[in-house]
Amino acid sequence: MLNHKKSCIITALLCIIMAFAASPVFADGGNGTGSGDGSGNGENKDIPLTLESASITDGAQNVALNETIQLNFNKNICNVTVLANNKLCFHLTDSDGNAVAIKLIFPDNQVQKDYRKQVFIQPAEDLNPESEYRIAIDNTVMAKNGTTIDNAHTITFTTGIQHTDKENKILKELGDYIVTYETASGENANSVPVNKDGLDDVSEESGPDTASIARIAAVVLIVLIIAFTAVFIIIRRKKQ
């Protein structure tokens, strides 16, 4: 009888330990690292938000009239908590400083987690041939963890006379899982998005809260394991 009680106690303790071990894994969305959400809150939280690269270099020549420009950052800039801010931080202007209408494309943070550090800029209409343009990235661009970019950036380029029929590989893979904003143009415009395709109002309710779901799943798992342990102990006692 004593050995039976010890066995039940050990079994119960093991189940509880397994439940608590599983809890942080679920709470972090299933990766168990706490840093896989691209927020910068993990081991790289002290690294500032930076623009790592762009598909065209500053001073580029013969850029296609319908070129898609890809900007690559080191942190998540597509999360719904910062998207309303970040949609205002990218501008395209001509040589006179007038705003040029663009489509500003963000990957869907909820679905396309591998590409939440990218943003894409497409001219709403063909650019003028052999003309100079400038992309401006404000120093207010924000990562999911609330840190802003280390510096404002500008990329100046000159168009050629050709179009391109090459699709951006990432955009092709993203398909419809994108959030697109179209900006105004003209002398008095400030490149503020006026039309939004695929999202009426960016809010936390626009997609499932995976963190909350994970926490609920962890609690349910713990309750189930404890209940199973209790039933197991009761059954064993009855058999004795």
PAGUZA-735942 format. One record per residue: x negated, z negated, y negated of N, C-alpha, C in turn; residue number from 1. Coordinates in Angstrom, 2 decimals. Each point is the difference from the previous one (the first is absolute). Layout:
# residues N
[[X; Z; Y]; [X; Z; Y]; [X; Z; Y]; NUM];
...
END
This chain:
# residues 240
[[-0.83; 0.00; 1.21]; [0.83; 0.00; -1.21]; [-0.86; 0.00; -1.26]; 1];
[[-1.09; -0.75; 0.06]; [-0.91; -0.07; -1.16]; [-0.62; 1.35; -0.26]; 2];
[[-0.43; 0.70; 1.09]; [-0.59; 1.32; -0.16]; [1.00; 0.99; -0.58]; 3];
[[1.27; -0.15; 0.43]; [1.06; 0.88; -0.52]; [0.17; -0.18; -1.51]; 4];
[[0.01; -1.25; -0.47]; [0.14; -0.27; -1.43]; [-1.18; 0.57; -0.78]; 5];
[[-1.19; -0.19; 0.56]; [-1.19; 0.55; -0.68]; [0.09; 1.51; -0.10]; 6];
[[0.46; 0.63; 1.08]; [0.12; 1.46; 0.02]; [0.97; 0.48; -1.06]; 7];
[[1.15; -0.70; -0.13]; [0.99; 0.37; -1.00]; [-0.53; -0.16; -1.42]; 8];
[[-0.71; -1.11; -0.22]; [-0.55; -0.25; -1.33]; [-1.03; 1.06; -0.36]; 9];
[[-0.88; 0.33; 0.95]; [-1.03; 1.02; -0.25]; [0.64; 1.35; -0.29]; 10];
[[1.04; 0.32; 0.80]; [0.70; 1.27; -0.21]; [0.62; 0.06; -1.39]; 11];
[[0.64; -1.09; -0.40]; [0.64; -0.05; -1.32]; [-1.03; 0.15; -1.12]; 12];
[[-1.11; -0.71; 0.14]; [-1.04; 0.08; -1.02]; [-0.58; 1.41; -0.11]; 13];
[[-0.22; 0.63; 1.14]; [-0.53; 1.36; 0.00]; [0.94; 0.96; -0.70]; 14];
[[1.31; -0.13; 0.28]; [0.99; 0.88; -0.63]; [0.02; -0.19; -1.51]; 15];
[[-0.05; -1.26; -0.43]; [0.00; -0.27; -1.44]; [-1.24; 0.55; -0.67]; 16];
[[-1.16; -0.17; 0.66]; [-1.26; 0.54; -0.55]; [0.08; 1.52; -0.11]; 17];
[[0.56; 0.66; 1.01]; [0.14; 1.46; -0.02]; [0.92; 0.43; -1.13]; 18];
[[1.05; -0.77; -0.24]; [0.94; 0.34; -1.06]; [-0.66; -0.07; -1.36]; 19];
[[-0.75; -1.07; -0.24]; [-0.67; -0.14; -1.29]; [-1.13; 1.02; -0.16]; 20];
[[-0.61; 0.37; 1.09]; [-1.05; 1.03; -0.06]; [0.59; 1.35; -0.36]; 21];
[[1.21; 0.25; 0.48]; [0.65; 1.29; -0.28]; [0.57; 0.06; -1.41]; 22];
[[0.31; -1.16; -0.57]; [0.67; -0.05; -1.29]; [-0.76; 0.71; -1.11]; 23];
[[-1.30; -0.24; -0.22]; [-0.69; 0.70; -1.08]; [-0.10; 1.49; 0.24]; 24];
[[-0.01; 0.42; 1.26]; [-0.06; 1.43; 0.29]; [1.24; 0.69; -0.51]; 25];
[[1.18; -0.61; 0.30]; [1.25; 0.57; -0.48]; [0.09; -0.09; -1.52]; 26];
[[-0.46; -1.10; -0.57]; [0.09; -0.19; -1.44]; [-0.81; 1.01; -0.76]; 27];
[[-1.06; 0.53; 0.60]; [-0.83; 0.98; -0.66]; [0.39; 1.42; 0.37]; 28];
[[1.20; 0.16; 0.52]; [0.48; 1.32; 0.31]; [-0.54; 0.55; 1.29]; 29];
[[-0.53; -0.85; 0.87]; [-0.41; 0.44; 1.31]; [-1.46; 0.31; 0.14]; 30];
[[-0.81; -0.13; -1.04]; [-1.41; 0.32; 0.15]; [-0.88; -1.23; 0.15]; 31];
[[0.54; -1.16; -0.34]; [-0.73; -1.25; 0.22]; [-1.18; -0.20; -0.91]; 32];
[[-0.15; 0.87; -1.00]; [-1.17; -0.11; -0.87]; [0.32; -0.62; -1.34]; 33];
[[1.24; 0.19; -0.47]; [0.36; -0.51; -1.32]; [-0.53; 0.88; -1.11]; 34];
[[-0.69; 1.08; 0.33]; [-0.57; 0.86; -1.04]; [0.34; 1.46; 0.25]; 35];
[[0.96; 0.25; 0.90]; [0.30; 1.39; 0.35]; [1.10; 0.62; -0.82]; 36];
[[0.47; -0.66; -1.05]; [1.09; 0.56; -0.77]; [-0.48; 0.81; -1.18]; 37];
[[-1.32; 0.12; -0.16]; [-0.53; 0.81; -1.10]; [0.13; -0.66; -1.35]; 38];
[[0.35; -1.26; -0.04]; [0.23; -0.67; -1.26]; [-1.28; -0.47; -0.67]; 39];
[[-1.06; -0.14; 0.78]; [-1.22; -0.57; -0.56]; [-0.01; -1.50; 0.06]; 40];
[[0.99; -0.61; 0.68]; [0.06; -1.46; 0.10]; [-0.80; -0.53; 1.18]; 41];
[[-0.61; 0.88; 0.79]; [-0.79; -0.42; 1.14]; [-1.44; -0.25; -0.39]; 42];
[[-0.91; 0.42; 0.87]; [-1.40; -0.29; -0.24]; [-0.57; 0.76; -1.20]; 43];
[[0.68; 1.05; -0.47]; [-0.48; 0.80; -1.14]; [0.75; -0.32; -1.29]; 44];
[[0.64; -1.17; -0.06]; [0.84; -0.32; -1.14]; [-0.79; -0.08; -1.32]; 45];
[[-1.29; -0.27; 0.07]; [-0.80; -0.11; -1.22]; [-0.56; 1.35; -0.46]; 46];
[[0.19; 1.03; 0.80]; [-0.46; 1.34; -0.39]; [1.02; 0.61; -0.95]; 47];
[[-0.41; 0.47; -1.17]; [0.97; 0.55; -0.96]; [0.60; 1.31; 0.47]; 48];
[[1.18; 0.30; -0.52]; [0.62; 1.30; 0.25]; [-0.84; 1.08; -0.66]; 49];
[[-0.36; 1.02; 0.76]; [-0.83; 1.08; -0.54]; [0.52; 1.35; 0.46]; 50];
[[-0.30; 1.01; -0.79]; [0.24; 1.38; 0.40]; [-1.23; 0.44; 0.78]; 51];
[[0.18; 0.22; 1.30]; [-1.15; 0.31; 0.85]; [-0.39; 1.47; -0.09]; 52];
[[0.98; 0.88; -0.08]; [-0.31; 1.44; -0.05]; [1.22; 0.78; -0.44]; 53];
[[-0.23; 1.26; -0.30]; [1.08; 0.92; -0.37]; [-0.31; 1.35; 0.63]; 54];
[[1.05; 0.77; 0.21]; [-0.18; 1.30; 0.66]; [-0.68; 1.02; -0.91]; 55];
[[0.00; -0.25; -1.31]; [-0.79; 0.83; -0.91]; [-0.92; -0.92; -0.80]; 56];
[[-1.15; 0.49; -0.35]; [-0.97; -0.81; -0.74]; [0.16; 0.20; -1.49]; 57];
[[-0.50; -0.94; -0.76]; [0.03; 0.15; -1.46]; [-0.84; 1.20; -0.40]; 58];
[[0.58; 0.89; -0.79]; [-0.69; 1.21; -0.41]; [0.19; 1.18; 0.94]; 59];
[[0.89; -0.14; 0.96]; [0.23; 1.07; 0.99]; [0.46; 1.29; -0.68]; 60];
[[-0.42; 1.11; 0.55]; [0.34; 1.32; -0.53]; [0.84; 0.77; 1.02]; 61];
[[0.72; 1.01; -0.49]; [0.78; 0.89; 0.86]; [0.99; -0.75; 0.89]; 62];
[[0.60; -1.02; -0.55]; [1.02; -0.74; 0.73]; [1.26; 0.85; 0.08]; 63];
[[0.65; 0.00; 1.15]; [1.20; 0.83; 0.19]; [1.11; -0.40; -0.97]; 64];
[[0.82; 0.97; -0.36]; [1.05; -0.23; -0.98]; [1.10; -0.92; 0.53]; 65];
[[0.09; -0.12; 1.32]; [1.00; -0.86; 0.63]; [-0.66; -1.08; 0.86]; 66];
[[-1.17; -0.40; -0.41]; [-0.80; -0.95; 0.78]; [0.69; -1.36; 0.18]; 67];
[[-0.06; -0.53; 1.22]; [0.42; -1.37; 0.26]; [-1.24; -0.89; -0.06]; 68];
[[0.04; -0.99; -0.86]; [-1.16; -0.86; -0.21]; [0.24; -1.33; 0.70]; 69];
[[-0.89; -0.34; 0.89]; [0.12; -1.24; 0.77]; [-0.96; -1.05; -0.53]; 70];
[[0.54; -1.20; -0.27]; [-0.82; -1.12; -0.47]; [-0.02; -1.07; 1.08]; 71];
[[-1.19; -0.49; 0.32]; [-0.17; -0.96; 1.08]; [-0.51; -1.33; -0.55]; 72];
[[0.78; -1.05; 0.22]; [-0.36; -1.33; -0.45]; [-0.43; -0.87; 1.19]; 73];
[[-0.50; -1.19; -0.29]; [-0.47; -0.88; 1.07]; [1.02; -1.06; 0.40]; 74];
[[1.16; -0.01; -0.67]; [1.03; -0.99; 0.31]; [1.39; 0.64; -0.06]; 75];
[[0.97; -0.73; 0.49]; [1.39; 0.47; 0.04]; [0.58; 0.07; -1.41]; 76];
[[0.31; 1.20; -0.46]; [0.61; 0.18; -1.31]; [1.42; 0.55; 0.11]; 77];
[[0.52; 0.08; 1.23]; [1.30; 0.62; 0.25]; [1.09; -1.00; 0.33]; 78];
[[-0.33; -1.27; 0.07]; [1.00; -1.00; 0.35]; [1.10; -0.05; -1.06]; 79];
[[1.22; -0.29; 0.42]; [1.13; -0.01; -0.93]; [-0.16; -1.03; -1.12]; 80];
[[-0.80; -1.03; 0.23]; [-0.19; -1.03; -1.02]; [-0.82; 0.50; -1.19]; 81];
[[-0.77; 1.08; 0.18]; [-0.84; 0.51; -1.09]; [0.32; 1.46; -0.34]; 82];
[[0.90; 0.61; 0.74]; [0.27; 1.42; -0.20]; [0.60; 0.29; -1.37]; 83];
[[0.89; -0.88; -0.47]; [0.62; 0.19; -1.31]; [-1.06; 0.01; -1.10]; 84];
[[-1.05; -0.80; 0.17]; [-1.10; -0.01; -0.96]; [-0.89; 1.23; 0.15]; 85];
[[-0.37; 0.31; 1.23]; [-0.98; 1.05; 0.23]; [0.50; 1.40; -0.30]; 86];
[[1.31; 0.20; 0.06]; [0.53; 1.34; -0.29]; [-0.22; 0.39; -1.46]; 87];
[[-0.33; -0.98; -0.85]; [-0.22; 0.27; -1.42]; [-1.48; 0.16; -0.36]; 88];
[[-0.88; -0.07; 1.01]; [-1.43; -0.11; -0.28]; [-0.79; 1.28; 0.20]; 89];
[[0.67; 1.10; 0.32]; [-0.70; 1.26; 0.27]; [0.55; 1.09; -0.93]; 90];
[[-0.93; 0.72; -0.65]; [0.40; 0.97; -1.00]; [-0.83; 1.28; 0.13]; 91];
[[0.62; 1.11; -0.33]; [-0.70; 1.28; -0.09]; [0.26; 0.58; -1.38]; 92];
[[-1.07; 0.33; -0.70]; [0.13; 0.55; -1.35]; [-0.80; 1.30; -0.13]; 93];
[[0.42; 0.85; -0.94]; [-0.75; 1.23; -0.25]; [-1.11; -0.26; -1.00]; 94];
[[-0.67; 1.07; -0.43]; [-1.15; -0.15; -0.90]; [0.38; -0.53; -1.37]; 95];
[[1.29; 0.10; -0.35]; [0.47; -0.53; -1.29]; [0.53; -1.43; 0.12]; 96];
[[-0.05; -0.53; 1.20]; [0.46; -1.36; 0.20]; [1.48; -0.13; 0.28]; 97];
[[0.68; 1.13; 0.20]; [1.43; -0.03; 0.29]; [0.23; -0.29; 1.48]; 98];
[[1.02; -0.79; 0.26]; [0.31; -0.35; 1.38]; [0.51; 1.22; 0.76]; 99];
[[-0.48; 0.15; 1.21]; [0.43; 1.08; 0.88]; [0.86; -0.62; 1.11]; 100];
[[1.14; 0.63; 0.26]; [0.91; -0.53; 1.02]; [-0.66; 0.04; 1.37]; 101];
[[0.12; -1.09; 0.73]; [-0.60; -0.09; 1.33]; [0.99; -0.61; 0.98]; 102];
[[-0.27; 0.22; 1.27]; [0.65; -0.75; 1.07]; [-1.02; -1.01; 0.50]; 103];
[[0.39; -1.25; -0.08]; [-0.87; -1.09; 0.42]; [0.52; -0.50; 1.34]; 104];
[[-0.81; 0.12; 1.04]; [0.47; -0.25; 1.36]; [-0.73; -1.20; 0.62]; 105];
[[0.78; -0.98; 0.44]; [-0.52; -1.16; 0.70]; [0.47; 0.04; 1.45]; 106];
[[-0.87; -0.27; 0.97]; [0.47; -0.16; 1.38]; [0.97; -1.18; 0.10]; 107];
[[0.96; 0.10; 0.92]; [0.94; -1.08; 0.23]; [-0.73; -1.18; 0.64]; 108];
[[-0.13; -1.09; -0.73]; [-0.77; -1.16; 0.45]; [0.55; -0.61; 1.29]; 109];
[[1.31; 0.08; 0.20]; [0.61; -0.63; 1.17]; [-0.27; 0.78; 1.28]; 110];
[[-0.14; 1.33; -0.13]; [-0.10; 0.85; 1.18]; [-1.42; 0.52; 0.22]; 111];
[[-0.66; 0.40; -1.08]; [-1.31; 0.64; 0.09]; [-1.09; -0.98; -0.44]; 112];
[[-0.25; -1.00; 0.82]; [-0.94; -1.05; -0.40]; [-1.45; 0.47; -0.02]; 113];
[[-0.30; 1.10; 0.66]; [-1.38; 0.50; 0.00]; [-0.37; 0.67; -1.31]; 114];
[[1.00; 0.31; -0.82]; [-0.27; 0.77; -1.22]; [0.50; -0.70; -1.26]; 115];
[[0.07; -1.33; 0.03]; [0.52; -0.71; -1.15]; [-1.05; -0.24; -1.08]; 116];
[[-1.18; 0.58; 0.16]; [-1.05; -0.10; -1.02]; [-0.17; 1.33; -0.75]; 117];
[[0.88; 0.95; 0.28]; [-0.10; 1.32; -0.60]; [1.16; 0.25; -0.98]; 118];
[[-0.26; 0.87; -0.96]; [1.05; 0.53; -0.87]; [-0.35; 1.47; -0.26]; 119];
[[1.04; 0.82; -0.18]; [-0.20; 1.44; -0.14]; [0.64; 0.47; -1.30]; 120];
[[-0.70; 0.88; -0.68]; [0.50; 0.57; -1.26]; [0.14; 1.51; 0.17]; 121];
[[1.20; 0.51; -0.26]; [0.25; 1.44; 0.05]; [0.58; 0.45; -1.33]; 122];
[[-0.49; 1.10; -0.58]; [0.65; 0.52; -1.22]; [1.41; 0.44; 0.33]; 123];
[[0.96; -0.35; -0.85]; [1.39; 0.38; 0.22]; [0.16; 1.52; -0.05]; 124];
[[-0.81; 0.64; -0.81]; [-0.05; 1.46; -0.08]; [-1.47; 0.42; 0.01]; 125];
[[-0.22; 1.26; 0.27]; [-1.39; 0.50; 0.01]; [-0.70; -0.31; -1.31]; 126];
[[-1.25; -0.42; 0.10]; [-0.80; -0.24; -1.20]; [-0.43; 1.34; -0.60]; 127];
[[-0.40; -0.05; -1.24]; [-0.47; 1.22; -0.65]; [-1.37; 0.39; 0.54]; 128];
[[-0.25; 1.29; 0.17]; [-1.31; 0.43; 0.52]; [-1.12; -0.25; -1.01]; 129];
[[-1.17; -0.28; 0.54]; [-1.22; -0.18; -0.80]; [0.22; -0.97; -1.15]; 130];
[[0.61; -1.11; 0.31]; [0.31; -1.01; -1.01]; [-0.50; -1.36; 0.45]; 131];
[[-0.28; -0.85; -0.98]; [-0.52; -1.33; 0.32]; [1.13; -1.02; 0.04]; 132];
[[-0.08; -0.89; 0.97]; [0.99; -1.06; 0.16]; [-0.73; -1.31; 0.28]; 133];
[[0.75; -1.08; -0.19]; [-0.60; -1.30; 0.25]; [1.00; -0.91; 0.71]; 134];
[[-0.45; -0.63; 1.08]; [0.77; -1.04; 0.69]; [-0.47; -1.35; -0.55]; 135];
[[0.93; -0.82; -0.41]; [-0.32; -1.35; -0.48]; [0.64; -1.03; 0.93]; 136];
[[-0.80; -0.98; 0.39]; [0.47; -1.09; 0.85]; [-0.17; -1.29; -0.79]; 137];
[[1.11; -0.64; -0.32]; [-0.04; -1.19; -0.84]; [-0.66; -1.18; 0.71]; 138];
[[-0.50; -0.93; -0.81]; [-0.62; -1.19; 0.58]; [1.03; -1.06; 0.40]; 139];
[[1.27; 0.41; -0.01]; [1.07; -0.90; 0.41]; [0.49; 0.29; 1.42]; 140];
[[-0.63; 0.96; 0.68]; [0.36; 0.25; 1.40]; [-0.22; -1.29; 0.79]; 141];
[[0.96; -0.35; 0.84]; [-0.02; -1.30; 0.65]; [0.08; 0.12; 1.52]; 142];
[[-0.77; -0.85; 0.68]; [0.08; -0.09; 1.45]; [1.12; -0.96; 0.39]; 143];
[[0.35; -0.01; 1.27]; [1.09; -0.85; 0.48]; [-0.26; -1.48; -0.29]; 144];
[[-1.28; -0.41; 0.00]; [-0.30; -1.42; -0.23]; [-0.02; -0.36; -1.48]; 145];
[[0.34; 0.96; -0.87]; [0.12; -0.29; -1.43]; [-1.24; 0.27; -0.83]; 146];
[[-1.11; 0.36; 0.63]; [-1.21; 0.31; -0.76]; [0.08; 1.41; -0.56]; 147];
[[-0.53; 0.18; -1.20]; [0.02; 1.32; -0.63]; [-1.34; 0.70; 0.20]; 148];
[[-0.01; 1.28; -0.31]; [-1.17; 0.82; 0.26]; [-1.18; -0.42; -0.88]; 149];
[[-1.20; 0.22; 0.50]; [-1.20; -0.46; -0.71]; [-0.20; 0.72; -1.33]; 150];
[[0.33; 1.29; -0.05]; [-0.17; 0.79; -1.22]; [1.06; 1.08; -0.07]; 151];
[[0.31; 0.42; -1.23]; [0.80; 1.21; -0.17]; [-0.88; 1.20; 0.38]; 152];
[[0.61; 1.07; 0.47]; [-0.76; 1.17; 0.43]; [0.60; 1.27; -0.59]; 153];
[[-0.85; 0.97; -0.25]; [0.45; 1.33; -0.39]; [-0.73; 1.04; 0.83]; 154];
[[0.72; 1.04; 0.34]; [-0.59; 1.13; 0.73]; [0.37; 1.27; -0.76]; 155];
[[-0.99; 0.65; -0.53]; [0.22; 1.24; -0.74]; [-0.32; 1.19; 0.90]; 156];
[[0.84; 1.02; -0.05]; [-0.25; 1.18; 0.83]; [0.51; 1.25; -0.70]; 157];
[[-0.47; 1.13; 0.45]; [0.40; 1.29; -0.56]; [0.59; 0.87; 1.09]; 158];
[[1.14; 0.59; -0.28]; [0.64; 0.86; 0.99]; [-0.68; 1.36; 0.07]; 159];
[[0.22; 0.67; 1.13]; [-0.44; 1.39; 0.16]; [1.17; 0.92; -0.26]; 160];
[[0.13; 1.01; 0.81]; [1.11; 0.95; -0.16]; [0.80; 0.14; 1.30]; 161];
[[-0.38; -0.76; 1.02]; [0.61; 0.16; 1.31]; [0.93; -1.17; 0.34]; 162];
[[0.93; 0.30; 0.92]; [0.80; -1.04; 0.64]; [-0.64; -0.36; 1.33]; 163];
[[0.45; -1.08; 0.59]; [-0.45; -0.34; 1.34]; [1.22; -0.13; 0.92]; 164];
[[-0.16; 0.46; 1.23]; [1.08; -0.14; 0.97]; [-0.32; -1.10; 1.02]; 165];
[[-1.08; -0.74; -0.25]; [-0.38; -1.08; 0.90]; [0.83; -1.24; -0.29]; 166];
[[0.59; -0.57; 1.05]; [0.75; -1.24; -0.14]; [-0.93; -1.19; 0.14]; 167];
[[0.27; -1.04; -0.77]; [-0.75; -1.23; 0.17]; [0.32; -0.57; 1.39]; 168];
[[-1.03; -0.29; 0.77]; [0.18; -0.42; 1.40]; [0.81; -1.29; 0.10]; 169];
[[-0.29; -0.95; -0.87]; [0.71; -1.28; 0.07]; [1.46; 0.18; -0.38]; 170];
[[0.27; 0.75; -1.07]; [1.38; 0.23; -0.41]; [0.78; 0.72; 1.09]; 171];
[[-0.67; 0.91; 0.69]; [0.66; 0.70; 1.10]; [0.37; -0.97; 1.11]; 172];
[[-0.88; -0.94; 0.26]; [0.27; -1.00; 1.04]; [1.07; -0.99; -0.44]; 173];
[[0.03; -0.32; -1.28]; [0.99; -0.94; -0.51]; [1.42; 0.54; 0.10]; 174];
[[0.16; 1.29; -0.16]; [1.33; 0.60; 0.07]; [0.91; -0.55; -1.09]; 175];
[[1.16; -0.51; 0.43]; [0.98; -0.53; -0.96]; [-0.23; -1.47; -0.34]; 176];
[[-1.00; -0.61; 0.62]; [-0.24; -1.43; -0.23]; [-0.87; -0.20; -1.24]; 177];
[[0.56; 0.39; -1.13]; [-0.71; -0.10; -1.26]; [0.98; -0.46; -1.08]; 178];
[[-0.55; -0.48; -1.09]; [0.77; -0.33; -1.19]; [-0.56; 0.86; -1.14]; 179];
[[0.85; 0.82; -0.59]; [-0.46; 0.97; -0.99]; [0.62; -0.29; -1.36]; 180];
[[-0.82; 0.00; -1.03]; [0.46; -0.14; -1.38]; [-0.39; 1.27; -0.76]; 181];
[[0.89; 0.47; -0.87]; [-0.34; 1.15; -0.83]; [-0.06; -0.45; -1.44]; 182];
[[-1.07; 0.34; -0.68]; [-0.22; -0.47; -1.37]; [0.44; 1.02; -1.02]; 183];
[[0.14; -0.47; -1.22]; [0.35; 0.88; -1.11]; [-1.23; 0.75; -0.48]; 184];
[[0.22; 0.92; -0.91]; [-1.12; 0.76; -0.57]; [0.26; 0.24; -1.48]; 185];
[[-1.01; 0.50; -0.68]; [0.17; 0.36; -1.40]; [-0.75; -0.92; -0.94]; 186];
[[0.06; 0.34; -1.24]; [-0.78; -0.68; -1.02]; [0.38; -1.46; -0.16]; 187];
[[1.29; -0.31; 0.12]; [0.45; -1.37; -0.23]; [0.18; -0.80; 1.28]; 188];
[[-0.33; 0.61; 1.13]; [0.18; -0.70; 1.28]; [-1.19; -0.89; 0.28]; 189];
[[0.24; -0.98; 0.84]; [-1.06; -0.94; 0.36]; [-0.20; -0.05; 1.50]; 190];
[[0.36; 1.10; 0.65]; [-0.12; 0.09; 1.46]; [0.71; -1.15; 0.71]; 191];
[[1.15; -0.39; -0.54]; [0.79; -1.04; 0.64]; [0.98; 0.66; 0.95]; 192];
[[0.06; -0.44; 1.26]; [0.91; 0.63; 0.95]; [1.45; 0.00; -0.49]; 193];
[[0.65; 1.17; 0.06]; [1.38; 0.11; -0.42]; [0.92; 0.34; 1.16]; 194];
[[-0.54; 0.62; 1.05]; [0.79; 0.31; 1.19]; [-0.71; -0.57; 1.21]; 195];
[[0.77; -0.55; 0.91]; [-0.59; -0.59; 1.20]; [0.67; 0.59; 1.21]; 196];
[[-0.80; 0.55; 0.89]; [0.51; 0.62; 1.20]; [-0.24; -0.91; 1.19]; 197];
[[1.07; -0.43; 0.66]; [-0.14; -0.80; 1.21]; [0.08; -1.49; -0.21]; 198];
[[0.14; -0.44; -1.26]; [0.11; -1.44; -0.26]; [0.73; -0.19; -1.32]; 199];
[[1.16; -0.66; 0.03]; [0.78; -0.22; -1.21]; [-0.59; -1.13; -0.82]; 200];
[[-0.13; -1.15; 0.61]; [-0.59; -1.16; -0.66]; [-0.94; -0.67; 0.97]; 201];
[[-1.27; -0.08; -0.37]; [-0.98; -0.62; 0.89]; [0.22; -1.49; -0.03]; 202];
[[0.24; -0.57; 1.15]; [0.21; -1.45; 0.09]; [-0.38; -0.45; 1.39]; 203];
[[-0.01; -1.31; 0.18]; [-0.34; -0.56; 1.30]; [1.03; 0.40; 1.05]; 204];
[[1.24; 0.33; -0.46]; [1.04; 0.32; 0.95]; [-0.08; 1.44; 0.47]; 205];
[[-0.94; 0.79; -0.48]; [-0.06; 1.40; 0.35]; [-0.49; 0.22; 1.42]; 206];
[[-0.53; -1.01; 0.65]; [-0.46; 0.14; 1.37]; [-0.01; -1.35; 0.67]; 207];
[[-0.21; -0.02; 1.29]; [0.01; -1.28; 0.72]; [-1.18; -0.87; -0.40]; 208];
[[0.27; -1.30; -0.12]; [-1.06; -0.96; -0.30]; [-0.66; -0.39; 1.32]; 209];
[[-1.08; 0.68; 0.33]; [-0.64; -0.21; 1.30]; [-0.57; -1.39; 0.13]; 210];
[[-0.45; -0.59; -1.09]; [-0.56; -1.35; 0.07]; [1.09; -1.01; 0.39]; 211];
[[1.19; 0.12; -0.62]; [1.09; -0.91; 0.32]; [0.45; 0.17; 1.44]; 212];
[[0.09; 1.26; 0.44]; [0.40; 0.28; 1.37]; [-1.00; -0.62; 0.97]; 213];
[[-1.29; 0.11; -0.33]; [-1.03; -0.57; 0.87]; [0.11; -1.51; 0.08]; 214];
[[0.27; -0.63; -1.13]; [0.13; -1.47; 0.01]; [1.20; -0.44; 0.83]; 215];
[[1.12; 0.72; -0.14]; [1.19; -0.32; 0.79]; [-0.28; 0.18; 1.49]; 216];
[[-0.70; 1.10; 0.33]; [-0.34; 0.26; 1.40]; [-0.88; -1.10; 0.56]; 217];
[[-0.93; -0.51; -0.80]; [-0.88; -1.07; 0.46]; [0.78; -1.27; 0.27]; 218];
[[0.94; -0.34; -0.89]; [0.82; -1.20; 0.19]; [0.85; 0.14; 1.25]; 219];
[[0.62; 1.17; 0.17]; [0.84; 0.24; 1.19]; [-0.83; -0.14; 1.27]; 220];
[[-1.22; 0.55; -0.03]; [-0.87; -0.09; 1.17]; [-0.31; -1.44; 0.36]; 221];
[[-0.32; -0.81; -1.01]; [-0.31; -1.41; 0.23]; [1.19; -0.73; 0.59]; 222];
[[1.19; 0.24; -0.58]; [1.21; -0.66; 0.50]; [0.29; 0.39; 1.44]; 223];
[[-0.16; 1.28; 0.32]; [0.26; 0.48; 1.36]; [-0.97; -0.64; 1.00]; 224];
[[-1.27; -0.09; -0.39]; [-0.99; -0.58; 0.91]; [0.28; -1.49; 0.24]; 225];
[[0.34; -0.71; -1.08]; [0.31; -1.42; 0.16]; [1.24; -0.18; 0.87]; 226];
[[1.03; 0.84; -0.24]; [1.23; -0.09; 0.80]; [-0.29; 0.30; 1.46]; 227];
[[-0.81; 1.04; 0.25]; [-0.36; 0.35; 1.37]; [-0.74; -1.16; 0.69]; 228];
[[-0.89; -0.62; -0.75]; [-0.76; -1.13; 0.56]; [0.92; -1.15; 0.37]; 229];
[[0.95; -0.30; -0.90]; [0.94; -1.09; 0.26]; [0.84; 0.28; 1.25]; 230];
[[0.50; 1.24; 0.10]; [0.80; 0.37; 1.17]; [-0.83; -0.09; 1.27]; 231];
[[-1.24; 0.45; -0.09]; [-0.89; -0.03; 1.16]; [-0.21; -1.44; 0.48]; 232];
[[-0.21; -0.91; -0.96]; [-0.23; -1.41; 0.36]; [1.26; -0.59; 0.65]; 233];
[[1.18; 0.32; -0.55]; [1.25; -0.53; 0.54]; [0.22; 0.49; 1.43]; 234];
[[-0.25; 1.30; 0.22]; [0.19; 0.58; 1.33]; [-0.95; -0.64; 1.01]; 235];
[[-1.23; -0.20; -0.41]; [-0.98; -0.61; 0.90]; [0.38; -1.43; 0.35]; 236];
[[0.54; -0.72; -0.98]; [0.41; -1.38; 0.25]; [1.16; -0.04; 0.99]; 237];
[[0.95; 0.92; -0.15]; [1.15; 0.03; 0.91]; [-0.44; 0.30; 1.42]; 238];
[[-0.97; 0.89; 0.13]; [-0.50; 0.34; 1.32]; [-0.68; -1.19; 0.67]; 239];
[[-0.64; -0.84; -0.84]; [-0.67; -1.18; 0.53]; [1.01; -1.04; 0.46]; 240];
END
